[in-house]
Amino acid sequence: MAHGVRFHVLRPGGDRIHHVTEQDVRVVLSRLPVELWRPLRAVHFNDWSQARTLGYVTRGHREIALCALPPRMSLTSGCLAKGQAPEAFGAQRGRQWPELAIRRYLLYHTFLHELGHLQVVDGAARSDRLKFAREKLAEEFATRWRKVLWSEPFDHPDPVHNPPSIEAMTALNRVAADR
């Protein structure tokens, strides 16, 4: 279960928080084939988000950083990938996202996307730019693996590791209708 991966947490400033934890990431890694995350050496929880950056890969393509974010937020179309809907993560467009939806997005989109950047697409390439997956392939990696991981129920007490239930979405729609 994610042996050999180091975790570093930098306490965020202001009102920002880390929405996901080391344990959350370890659960995601435990669900994936080891070959996909074997190159991963460290995951950093930092406070270096700039202009909607939720996460990134460090130089050398061996470490992933997940950024602290405000406690309440709505992920806009600028953060969502083409074709993604907030409902897939348990949120509604144009509304504040529930904490569970933010966590789900960070783990099952942002983290998987950054892990996609660690995938070697051309081992003979001379530059990292050509050797590792770029945006389009990282996006496809995240989408493919989210679908695989969410294709069957995962027995875990934290609902973040499963797609939003029909009941949760119905309740969310009911709350929105009452506003």
Secondary structure, 3 states (H helix, E strand, C coil): CCCCCEEEECCCCCCCECCCCHHHHHHHHHHCCHHHHCCCCEEEEECCCCCCCCEEECCCCCEEEEECECCCCCCCCCCCCCCCCHHHHCCCCCCCCCHHHHHHHHHHHHHHHHHHHCCECCCCCCCHHHHECCHHHHHHHHHHHHHHHCCCCCCCCCHHHCCCCHHHHHHHHHHHHHC
